[in-house]
């Protein structure tokens, strides 16, 4: 598979000329401001230590090409990711490197300034072009989820859930943890056989199939991914659930009717900041007066939301075009202002996502040979390795979280549920 073009590919500096020396000096000066954790940087046999010498969190970086300095200086954290994909630097534990940097946000923010800030208007412009209009949403979803079902099968567990699992026991496998998550969602929604459940964001069909099989309710589920639609349709037909599960290839904005319950698992990240009010209005409109909504979302810290809203990071640039993380505070502000729903329960389990990502990464690395056979090149493999470690580090340092919000319409009475998942 052809890898995405990298903006900084032309900025490679293959020799230590005066420019690269100056750029290196500038980046080193910024790294010298690290206060939390320790970064050990090795270049041409020389070791440079940054941060707390007594730290237990230590990240190791091995520089193999001086082009890395120009890429970081000119494009900040995005440039660092691009340099990793090119093989200009490596690490025995990439997640630890991410954790050290994330735990020093002031330094990370400073690296986005200076020379790196000059390219930001262009990157923001590209991100604006990728905003999640109806047409844009289809293109953005296809860019990630239509990479090939067989590719995702290589690192996901048999449930094919591509979202945070919930590990209720230290011995839980990834598959069991995903089943735990599905069970808890159904319990929170208090699903009954007479319910009609709407799911926004089908994925590969596991939520819809689980609800239909275990709670015997009717399910309508929608996706914008043609690959996921075809995969899920085959699963539904193989299980003989055609009369119970209705599969749609529609934008959530075009859905009609009213439902007893609504679930959306990590789809809101593809909505976009500008469209959040309409998203929650539509969800509320689709629910009956006694309805319940269970939303699972990757969230950013409330204190970082406004800054993140106007910025573009590596994930938005190369993994999820049009992606945008909401904050809990912003979602509740919109729900309160624009709908008649109220928050009944919330839990954050971001550390469970870190473990989920670690297991995905281990599976992904074991599958390198098969992925190469499928046509995914080295750039693609390194891109995804960086993506998985980047996210794991963010969850471990709690710069991002995973929240489940149970929202209720005025006539809903979900109180009996609390004993089941809070005990």
N, C-alpha and C positions, 0 to 999 in steps of 0.2 A: 504494500500500500504506500502510495506517495505521501510523504510527510508534509505538514503545512510549512509554507515558507516562513523563514525567520527574519524579522525586520533587521536585526543587527548582524546578519550573516556577512554583509559587506564590510563590517567594521573590524574584521580580524586583523590583529597586529602580530605577524609571525616572528618578528625579531624585536629585541629590546632596543628600539630607537629612543630618541629623546622624548617623543610624545608618550610612548608607553611607560617610560620611567616616571614622567610627571603624573600621568593618570594613576599609576600604581601607588605613588606617594600619596596622592589625594585619597584614594580608597583606604590605604593603610592608616592614614590620619583619622578617618572616620571610625575604623575598627578599633582604634586605640581608645575610643570612648565607651567601649563595652563595659558594663558594670556587673551584669548578671551572667553566670555561667562562664565558660571559657572556650575560646576558639583557638585551635592549634592549626596553623597554616604552614604547610611545607612546600617549598619551591626551590628547585635546583639544589636539593640536599640541605637547605637551610630551614630551620624551624623558627616560626614567629608566634609568640603567645599573646593573646589579647583577652582581657577580662579578668575575672577573679581567679587568682592562682590556687585558691582553696576550694574552688567549685567542684561539685560532684557531677554536674552536667557539663560534659566536655564534647565539643564537636570537632572533628578532624577534617581538614580540607587539603587536598593534594593538587597543586597547580601544575598542569602539564603544558600549557600554552599561554604566553603573555597576552594573547588577545582577550583574555578574560578581563583584564583591567579596563580596557576601552569599552567593553560591553557593559560592565557594571557602572562605570563612570557616566556613560551616555544614556543608560536606560535603567539604572537602579536595580530593584529586585527582579524586574522582568528580564533585564540584561543578564543577571546572575543565572536565571533559569535557562535562558537561551545558551549561555556559555556552557552550562552543564550538558544540555542536549548535544552540543557540538563536541563534547568530550574534552573541553578545555580544563575542566577540573572534575574531581571525583571525591568520594568519601566512603569510608567503610560503614558509616551509619548516617545516611543523608537526613533522616528524621531528627537526629541530635543537632545537626547544623541548623536546621530550620528552627528548632526549639530555642537554641541560643539566640538567634537573631530576633525571633518573635518576642522573647523575654526582654529585649532591649528595643522597644518600639521607638524611642526617641532617636536612637542611632539609625534604625531602619527608615524612619521618616526623613532624617537628614540625607540619607543616601538617595532619596527620591528628589531631592532638591538640586541646586547647582546646575551642572551641565545636563543631568538627567531630566530636569524640568523642561528643557527646551523642546524635547520631543513629545511632551505630554499632551499638548493641544491636538496633535495629529492622532495619537492613540485614543484620546477621548472622542475625537471625531469619528474614528472607525467604530468605536463602541456605540456611539449615537446611531450610526447607520444600522447597527445590529439590534436596535431596540425592538421590543416584542409587540409590534403591531401584528395584525392577523397574518400578513404575508411574512413578516420578519420572524414570527414565532415558528412557523413551519420550517423556514430555512435554518433557524438556530437549533431546533430540536433534531433536524436531520443531520446537522453537522456533528452532533455528539452521539445520539442514540442509534443512528443508522450506519455506524462504523462497521457493523456486521455482528449478527447474533452470536456467531461462533466465537468471535473475539471475546465477548462478554462471558460466554460459557466457560472460558478458560480460567477465569479467576473468581467468578461468583459461585455460590454454593448451589445445590440442586433446586432450591426455591427460586433462584434467579431474582432475588430481591437486591436492588441496587440502592440501598438506603441503610441507615444505622440499625444495627441489630441490638437486642437487649439481652445481656448475659446475666441470667438470674442465678447462675451457679458457676463457680470457677471451672467446673468440668464441662460446661456447655460447649458444644461444637458450634461452628458458625451457622450451620443449618438449624440446629436447635434454637440458637439465639434469635434467628429470624422468625422461626415459628412462635417463639415467646412474644416477639413484637406483634405479630399478627393477632395472637390470642388476646393480648392486653388491649389492643385497639378495639377489637370486637366487644370485649367486656366493658370498656369505657363507653362505647356507643350503646351498650345494652341491647345488642341486636336480637331481634325476635323473628320467627318464621314469617310473620305477617308484614315485616318491614320491607320497604323498597330502598335499597342502599345505592347512592350515587357515588361513584369514584371519579375524581378528576386527576388524571395522570395514571394510566393503566400499568405502565412499566411492562413487564412480561407476564402479567396476568395473575400473579400469586395472591394478591389481596382479594380480588374478585372471586377467584376459585376457592380460596380458603373460607370466605364468608358464605358462599353458596353451599359448600360441602358440609361445613361444621355447624352453621346456623340456619341453613335451609331457607334463607331469605332470597328475594329477588334482587339482582344486581344489574345496574347499568354503569358501564365504565367507558371512559373516553381517552383517546391518545391522539397525538399529532404525528407520531412516528409510524411510518409505513412498515418498517421492519418489525417493530413491536406488535403492531396490529396483526400482521400475518402470523407471527409466532404465537400470539395469544389465541387467535382464532383456531389454530390447529390444536392447541391444548384444550380449549373448550369443547371442540368437536370430539377429540379423542376420549374425553371424560363424559361425553353425552350430556353436557350442561347447556345446550343451545336454548332450551326452553326456560332456563333459569338466569342465564347471564346474557345481557345484551351488550355487544361490543360496538363502539362507535369510533369513527375517525373524524372527530369534530373538535373545533376550538371551544373552550369552556364558555366563551362569550356568546356562542350560538346555541347553547343548550336551553331547552324549554321543559316545562312540567314542574311538578313538585314532588319532593321525596321526603321520606321519614328520617333518613340519616344520610350524612355526607362525610366522605373521607378523602383526604388529599395528602399523600405521603411524599414529602420533599419535591413537590411540583412548584411550590410558590417561588422558589429560587429562579424559576424561568419566567416569572410574571413581569418583573421589572419595577423599579421604584415608582415610576409615573403611573403605572397601571394598577397598583395595589388597591386604591379605593374602589375601583370598578370590580376588581376581583372579589373583594369581600361583599360588596353590594350584590353581585351576582350569586354568590354562594348563599347569602341570606334569602334572596328572592327564590332560590330553588328549593328551599326547605319549607316544610309545613310549619304551622304555628307551634307545634310541639316538638319540632325537629332538633337534632343534635348534630354538631359538626366536629370531627376530630381532624386536626391539622398537625402534621409533623413537618417541622421546618429546620433547616440549618440557619442559625442566626449569628449575627455579629454583635459584639458588645454594644449596649445602648450608647455608651460614651463615644464610640467610634463611628456611629452610623452616618452622621452628616458628612464626615470626612470621606468615608467609603463611598457614599452616594455620588460624589463628584470625581472619584478616582477610578483607575482601571488597574487591576492586578494581573498576575500571570495566568490565573485560572480563567478570568474573563477574556484575556487576549488569545489563549491557545486551547482551552478546554471547553468552556461554556460561553460561547459568544452570546451576548445579551443577558448573561446571568447577573443576578443582583441579590445579595443577602439582606433580608429584613432584620430589624431588631425586634425584640419582644415588645419594648415600649412603643415603637412605631406601629406594630400590628394592632396592639390593644387600643392605641389612640384612634386608629382608623375604624376599628370595630365599634368602639363607643360612639364615635362621631357620625358614622355613615350607615350603621345597621341597628337592628333591635336585638342583636345577640349580646350575651354576657359571658364572661369567662367563668367557668365552673371549676376547672381544675387545670393545673399545669405541672409538668415535670421536665427537668433538663437532664439529659443523660449523654452529654458530649464525650465523656471518657469512654463510654461504650462504643461511640463512633471511632475513637482512636484505635480501639482493639479490632473493630471491624475492618478498618483500613489496613492495619498491620497484617491481618490474615489475608485480605485481598492482595496485598503486596507480595506476600510469601507465595501465594498461588500464582500470581502474575510472573514472578521470577522463575518459578518451576516450569512455567509454560512457554518460556522464551523460544525453545526449539520449535514447538508447534506453531507459535505465532509467526515465526520466521517462515515456516512452511506455508502458512496462510497468506503470506505476502506483506507482512508488516515489517518495515525496515528498522535499522538500528536507531535512527532518529525518532521514530514513533515509539519504540520501546523505551528509550531514555526519557522522552517527553512524558510518558505515562508513569514511569518510575518517579520522576520529579513531582508530578501531580499527586500521586498517592502519598508520598512522604511529606510533601508540602501541607496537605490537608491533615495528616496524622499529627504533625507537629503543632499545627494550629489548634487542634482539639486538646492535645495534651497540655498546652499552655493556656487554654481557655480564652484565646482570642476569638474563637468561634465556638458555638455550642449547638446542641440539638434539642429542640423543645417539642413536646406534644402539648397542644392546647385543646381543651374540650370546651367548645362554645355552645351555648344553649339559646334557643328561641324562647320568647316569654312564657309559652305554655309547657315547656319541657320540665320534667321532674327527675333529674338524674341522681338525686342524693343516694339512693340505695346502692349505687355502684361503688361508692367510696370505700366501703369495707372490703371489697374484693381485691382492689389493687393498691390499697394503702396499708392494709394490715401487715 
